[in-house]
Amino acid sequence: MDASARNAETSASRKRDRGEGMGEEVAHSQKKASRGETGDDWLGTDAGGAVINKRELTRLLVDQIHRLGYSSCASQLESESGVSLHSASAEALRAGVLSGAWREAETALEALLTGALSPESSTAARWLLLRQELLERVLHGDTAEALRLLRCRLTQLAGLPPAALHAAAALLLCTTPGEAAAAAAAADALADERLRCEEAAGHPPGKTAEEHRQRVLTSLTSLLPPDCLVPAGRLERLLGQALAAQQAACLHHNLHSLEHTWSLLRDHACGPDALPRRCLAVLQEHADQVWHTAFSHAGLRLASAGRDGVVLVWRLQPFHLDVAQRACVEHRLRGHSGAATHLSWSPDDRRLLTCSEDKTAIVWDATTGDLLRVLARHTDTVSAGAWAPDSRSLYTGGFDGRLFCWDAEGGSGEGSKETEGAWRVPRVNDLAMSADGSLLACVCSDRRARLWWPGSNKELYLTENDSVTSCALSGDGRLLLLTLQSQALHLWDLSGTSGVREGGAPPALPAQPVLKLRPPELPPNGGRYVVRACLGGAGDAFVASGSEDAQVYLWHRGTGQLLAQLAGHTAVVNAVAWSPSQAGLLASASDDHTVRLWASDAMLA
């Protein structure tokens, strides 16, 4: 064999060892498939003529069978198919990392890196091995070898940021395994943003050498091409993505993941019975119009209030009982001298905030029904309130154009403080606080929604084409639902404001809402009432709203399709509330003096 032939054979061997060439094979076979010439290495699917590479599928199956604990079956599949899960170099890398044989692991890594990665990714991969070896030598007390590794190996890595080297050197000063692990994670983040420690994502740090090595292998897998190292659990993730796609395409999906076991043997689809369409109970204890209703966060109680000034707290009973027993009045809260306009449960459900036309707000003990504190600094109707996540601080806003922040545990009028001067605004119509307390939304009569981040003291505005009468935030605080005076509903995506939450510079807000809705049959003189809407159901996948035509409307949030129209009330439906704990339960409050509970057939079954 001459030199050129040997070079060609060597190059081909290296490509096979890395798993390269498969991309060219895939492209070539796809061209053949497009001409109707699908060969034995491809499987056809029902998805519009798409094809699946049998070798890739076999490798995923081998990995998954290993993960299921059937290692002998996985080995037999490799033997019968002639397809290995990993190449020889990839297997040597895995074995070297997991056993701490760092020289063997480096040799295998170099065989995989040749021409496969960008210089930055190659440096990050080499860094992972050397940094882990450095960490283990420090933990074993081999300071001399650790220092040699730092001086002779790590400093030679091309393109490594100096800050990463400094952080690695700090490992030598660590006296405990915990300190060393934290220093190593910090060095990883400085070496390459892709190696930012898993603790930042809420995962616990590794405690043993085996756990640290497994994390190094996981990071290497994310850096190397998937042809080199098959990502562990890749088949599980693909199946999860397929299920998620089916769920997203299901207009009526209304089940939390813990409430349902997904089947791989059939396509997922929910019927209309997953939505709260059946009237479960009619609550008739109010003497006048009911303007607001709200579930406790645990979903075990419901509060309602309105023009009679009495706030009712209902204890919800198991729904298999007789209709008359499904909700009973637990407390009748009498403290306001005017109509009650708004309700808000504290995050821990221990307190209830009520607002009133009598220019006051009251904090109640939700367990005993005792009045805890009267908030009396407003000079006009108190229109809305919202709690901070600590269940101690709360906000109230009113028609006097003032917004106050209060200590719920202080004495009446004591310890109260007015918020920043920017919050002297036109009359406040509604407030909403995100679950994490990072965002407060305030809507006023001037066609603007004010977004305030208390932690950063930054304020931004959304401008509408009509007065905004109410607002609601999704559970994750990334969607804001606004109800306009015209009864139109506009949904705004606030996910681009995450930089504000993290203390960054204010980003540009979206110019338009992502969804616009409107009840189909409004009276000719509509727009005279305040109607409150909400997001709810599993994953906040639905929008619910009352209406001046005495109906309750349910839309799919993703498509805007009207899914249900609930009839039963005989006057304006002022507010709706979706249970945060039971996706199939909805409440509506109406001028007909009643609160109705709506349940899904699926929940009752």
N, C-alpha and C positions, 0 to 999 in steps of 0.2 A: 504494500500500500504506500503510495507516494505521500509527500508532506501535505499537499492540498487535500487529499482524501482523508488523511488522518485528522486535519483541522476541521473538516466538515463533519466527520464522525464525532469528534470531541464536542463541537458546538451542538450537534443534535442530541448528544447524550446529556449535556447540561440542560438543555431545554426540556427533555423528558424528565430529568430529575426534579426540575422546578415545577413541572406541570405545564410549562409553556407550550405553545403550539396549539393548545386546545382552542384558543380564540380563533386561529386561522381555520382549524377544523370545523368549528361551529359555523363560521361565515360561509365556508365552502359547502357544508351540508345544508345550510339554510337556502343557499342558492339552488342546490339540487332539489330541496323540498318545494321551492317556489315553482319548479318546472315539473312537479309531480313525480320526482325521483327519490322520495324519502327512502333511505337505506335502513339497514338493520340496527344502526346506532341511534335511531330516533324513534320516538313514540309520538303518534298523532293524538290530539285532544279534540274535545268538542268546541273549543273556544276559537272559532273562526279560522281553523287550519293551523293554529300554533303547534309547535313541536317541542318535545322535551328531550334533552340529551340523556341517553340511557346511562352513559358512564357517570355523569354527574348525579343522576338519580340513585344509581347504585352506591356511590360514595356516601350520599346523604343517608341512605338506608343503613349502610354499615355503621355509620356514626350513631344513628338513632337506636339501632339494635344494641350496640354497646351501652348506650345510656340507659336502656331498659333493663340491662343486667344479663343479656343473653350473649355473652362474649363468644362462646363456642359457635353459636349460630352465625354471628357476625363473621367469624373466621372462615366458616364453611361457605358463606356467601362470597367472600373475597376469593376463595379458592375456586369455586365453581364458575364465577363470572370472569375471573382473570383481571379484576379491577381492584386495586388496592386503595384503601382509604387515604393513605399518605405515601408519598414517594420515600425512597430510602433516606434522603437527606432530611426530609420533613420529620420522619419518624426518629431519626437520630437527634434532631433538634429537640423534639418533645422529650425524649428520654434524657437528654443531657440537662435540660432545664429542670425537669422534675426530680432528678437525682442529684443535682448540684454538680454535675461533671461539666464545668464551665469551658474547659478547653475543647472538649468534644462538641459542646453546644455551639461554640464560636466557629469551629470548622464547618459544621453543618449549616450554620447561618450564612457563612460566606458563599457556600455552594448555591444557596437559594437566592442570594442577593445579586449575583452577577447579572447586571443588565435588567433586573426585574423591577427596581424601585428608583424613585428620584433620589438625588443625593441627600435631601433632607430626611426622607423616610429611612434611608439606609443608616444615617447617623442616629436617628431615634431608635432603630432596632438594635444597633450595636450598643448604644447607651444603656438600654434596658438590661442586657446581659451583664455588662461591666458594673453597672450600679448595683444590681442584685448581689453580685459577687462581693463588691465592696461592703454592702450592708451585712452580709453574713460573716465576713471576716472580722468586721468590727464587733459583731455580737459574740463571736467566738474568742474575742480577745487577741486576735492575730493582728496587732496594730502595725507591725513592721511590714507585713505583706500587704495590708490595706493601703499603707502610705506608698509603697512601691507601685501598686495598681493605680493609685491616683496620679502619681507623677509620670509614670511611663506609659500608661495606656489611655486613661481618660483625657489627659491633656492633649493627646494626639488625634482625638476625634475631630474631623473637619466640620466646621460650621457650628460647633457646640457653643451656645451663648456663655459668656464668662460668668454670668450670674448662676448658671447651673453648676459650673465647676466650684464656685464658692460655696454653694449649698451642699454639694457633695463633700467638700472638705469639712464642712460642719459636722458631718457624720462622725468624724474622728473624735469629736469632743463630747459625743453623747455617752451617757452613763447608764441608761436603762433601755431595754428593748422598745418601750413605747416612744421614747424620745427619738431613737434611731429610725423607727418606722415613720414617724411624722416628718423627720428631716428628709428621708428618702422620697416620700410623697411630694414634699415641697420642691425637691430637686427635679423630680419628674416633670412637674408642671412648668418649671423654668426651662427645661430642656426642649420640650415640645408641648404645645397646647393640647394636642391629642392625647397626651399621657396624664392629663389632669386627674388627680386621685379620685377614686370611687366614693370616698367619704363625702365629697362635695355633692354627690347625687343621692346621699342618704344611705349608702351601703356601709356596713361596718368594716373597719380595717382588718386586714389579716393579722392573726396573732402568732401563728407558727410558721416555721420555714416553709413547710409544704403549702400553706395558704398563700404566702408571699410568692412562691414559685409559680403556683397556679395562676395568680394574677399577672405575673410577668408573661406567662404563656398566652393568656387571654389578650394582653396588650399587643404581643407580637402577632397574634392572629389578625388583629384589626389593622396592623400595618402592612402585613404581607398580602400579596394577591391571593384570593380565595382558592386559586388552583394549587397554590403551595400548601396551605394549611386550611382544611375545611373548618369553617367556624363551628364550634361546638354547639349543638342544638339547632343547627340551621333549619332542619326539616320542621322542627316544632315551631320555629318562628314563621316559616312559610305557611304552615297550617293555621297559625294564629292570625296571620294577615288575611288569609282567605276567609276565615270566620268573621273577622272585623269588617271586611269588605261586604260580606253578605248582610251583616248587621246594619251597616251604613246604608245599604240599598233598601232596607226594609222600612217602609213608611210608618208601620205601626209598632216597631220594636220599642217595648216599654218594660224591659226586665233588667234589673241589675245583675251583674255577672254572677253574684253569689246566689241569686234566686233561680238560676237555670243552669242545667248541664247541657253543654253544646254537643250535638251528635255529629260525628264525621260521616255518618252513613246516609245522611239526607241533607238537602239544602235547607238553610234556615229561613223561616218566614213566619211572621206574626200576623194574626188577623185583626180586624177592628175590635175584637173583644178584649184586646190588650189595653184599650183606652178607657178612661173612666166615663162611660156613657150612660150607665144606669143610675137613676136617682135612688140612693140608699136610704136617705132619711131627710125629713123636712123639720128643721128646728124652728119653733114658733114662740119663743119666750120673750122676744122683743116687742115693745109696745109701739114702735114707730120704725121709720126707715133704717135699714142696716147699711152702714157706709163702708165698713172695713171688716176684714176677717184675716186671721193669721194662725198657722199651725205653730206649735212649739217645735224646737229643733229635733227633739226625739220623736215627734209625731204622735205623742200620746194625748195631747190636749189641743184644743182649738179655742181661740178668743174671738169675740165679735163685739162690735160697738157701732153706735149710730146716733140718730137724732134724739133718742130718749135719754142720752147721757149715761146710761147704765152699761157697764162692761161685763159681759158674761164670759166665764171660763168654763168650757165644756170638757168633761172627761170622756174620751172615746172608748167604747167597749168593743169586745170581740164581735165581728160582724155576723157571726152565725146566730146571734141572739135575735129576739123579736125586734122589729123596727123601732118600737117605742123605747127599747132599752139600749139602742146602739150609741146614744150620746146623752149624757145627763149633765145638768148644770152643777158644777162643783163650787163656783163662787159667783156671787153677784156683787160687783165692785161699784159702790156708790160714793163718789167723791167730787165729781164734776157738777157744776151748776149750769153747764151748757152742753150742747151736743158734743159727743166724742168723735174726733175726726180721724184718728190714726192709732195703730197698735204696733208694738215691737217687743218681741221676746228677747231677753238677754241670751247670749250664746250658751250659758250654762242652764237656761230654763228656770232659774231660781227667781227671776224678777220679770215683771211686765211693765212696760212704759206705755202710758196712754196720754194722748194729746186732745185738746178740747178747744171749743170756741170760747170758753170762759177765760182765755188768755193764760192758762196754766197747763203744765204737764205733770203727771203723777207717776211716781215709781211705787209699784206694789210688790209685796211678797207673794209670788205666784203659788206658793205652797199653802200658806195660811190665809191668804186674802187680805192681809193687813196692809194699811197704807204706810209706806216707809218715808216718803219725802214728796213735798209739793215744790215744783220748780216754777217760780212766779216772777220772772223778769221780763217776759214778753209784754208788749203793749197792745197786741191784737191776737187774733186766732192763732193758736199753735197748730200748724198744719201737718207736721211730720216729725218723726224721731228715729234715731238709729244708734245702735250700741257698738262700742269698740269690742274687739275680741276678748279683752280681759274681763268683761262683764262688770267693770267698775266705772269706766268712762262712757258717757253717752252724749249725743248731739240732739239739739232741737232746733227747728226752724219755723218761722211764722210769717203771717201776712204783714208783719211790721218790717219785713226785710232784714231781720236779724237772725244770726245763727249763733247759738251758745254751745259751749262745751261744759259739761257738768261732771262732778264726782258723785256717783250714785249713792255713795255711803256718807256724804257730808250732811250737815244739818240744812234745813230749809233756807235757801238763799245764801248759805255760807259756803265758801270755797269755790263758788262758781266763777268761771272766767269766760269772757267773751273771746271768740276766736279772732284770727287775724283781721285787720281792718278791711282787707279785700272782700271779706264776707258780709259787709254791709251792702246788700244787694236788693234788687226788686223783690217783691213778695215771694217767699219760698213756698212752692207747691208740694215738693216731695224730697225725700232724702233716701239714699241707699249706701250702705257700707259693705265693702268686700269682706269675705270671711276672714282674711288674714289682716284686716285693718289697714292695708296699705293705700286704699283708695276710698274716698268719699265722693259720691255723686250728689249734686244739688241741682234741682231744676226749678226755674223761676218763670215768672210770667213774661219775661222779655225775649222769649224764643231761643234761649240759650241754656245748655246744660253745662254746669261748671264741674270740672274734675279736679279734685284737690288731693294731693298725696301728702298726708300729715307728716310722715317721716322726713320728707325732703322739703316741705313747705312750698311745693311747686303747684301751679294752677294752670289749667288749660281749658279751652272752651270748644263745645260743639254747637254749631249754629243751625237751627231748624227754620222752616218756612212758616211755622205757626207756633202759638204758645204751647209749651210742654206742660202737661197736667200731672204726670206721674212717671216714675222710673223704677226699674228693677235690674239687678245685676245677676249674672249667672253664678253658679256656685264657685267657679274658679276666678271670678272677677274679670274675665276677659271679654264678656259680652254685656252690652248695656241696652236694655229695651226701654224705649221712650214711647209714651202715649201722648198724642197731640190733641189739642182742643177739638179738632175735626174728627176724632176717634181713629185716625190713622195710627198705625204702629210702625215704628222704625227701629231696626236692630243694628247697633253699631259694634264693630269689631275693635276692641281695645288692646288686642294682643301685641300690637306694635308699640305699646307704651311700657313694655317690660323694663326698658332702660331707665324709666323714671322710678319704677319700683326699686331698682338696684342702685339708685343714686346717680345715674348717668344724666347726660344732657337731655332736655325735653325733645322728643321726636315730633315729627309732623303727624298730626291726627288725620284719620281718613277723611276724605272730602265728602264721601257719600255713605249712607247706611248700606249694609250688605243685604238687607231684606226690608221690603216695605209691604205691609199688610193692611187690610181694611175690612171690617164686617161687610158682607155683601148687601144687606138690606137695612139701611139706616133711615129713620124717619126724615121727612123733608126739612124739619126744623132741628135736625140733630146738631150736636156739639154744645149743648147747654149744660151738660153734666160732667162731673169728674168721674172717669171710669179707669179703674186700675187693671193692668195686665200683669202677667208673670211668665217666667220660664220654668219648666218643670218636666217631670217624668225622668226616666233613666237617662243620665248624661245630659239633662236639660235639653232633650231633643225636641221639645214641643213648646209652643207658645199658646197660652190661654188668655182669653179676655172676656170681660162682660160686654154689655152693649146696651144702648138706649132702646133697642127693640125687644128687650127682655130675654134675650138668648145668651148662651155661653158658647163661644167659638174656640175650637182647637185646630191649630195649624201644625204642620211639620216644619221645624225650624230650618232644616237644610234645603228644602225645596219650596217652601212657602205654600204648599198645597193645603187647602182646607180639608180636614179629615172628619170633623164632626161638628154638629150644631145641636146643642142641648136645649130642649124646650121644657118648660115647667114653671118658671117664674112668670108673674103677671105684671111686673113693672120693671123699671130700669135695673139692670144688674150692675152694681157699683164696683164690685171687687171680686177677684178670684184668688185662691191660694192653693198651691199644689203641695201635697204632703212631702216633706223632705225625706221621710223614711219609707213611705209606701208609694211606689210609682203609679199605682192604680187608684189613688184616692185624691179627689179634688173637692174644694169647698167654694161656694159662691154666695155672695151677700147682695140683697136686693131691697129696693124701695117697697116691696110688697111685705116688709116686716119679717122676712124669713131668711134663714141660712139653709142652703141645700148641700147635702153631701152626695157626691157622685163617685161611683166605684166601677172598676172594670169587672167584666164577667170572669176574666182569668183570675183576678185576685179573690173573688168570692168562691170560685171553684177550688 
